[in-house]
Amino acid sequence: MNLVERWFAALTEKQLRRGVHRSTRELEAAIRRYIDITNERPKPFRWTKTADEILASVERFLSSNL
């Protein structure tokens, strides 16, 4: 599920926030354009940290906010 959320975050950051969409059709066209562009040169999302590194980070965050 996290990778799906990340894909939508990238869509929002790279396409939707930068544009002005005056109608639903313009918004839909922008989304379809982003999909077409990303499908031309697909890149897999990859985790950059191990599970242990992520858990250690969460543990540090929780211990610093107590």
ABEGO torsion letter per residue (X at the ends): XAAAAAAAAAAAAAAAAABBBABAAAAAAAAAAAAAAAAABBBBBBBABBAAAAAAAAAAAAAAAX
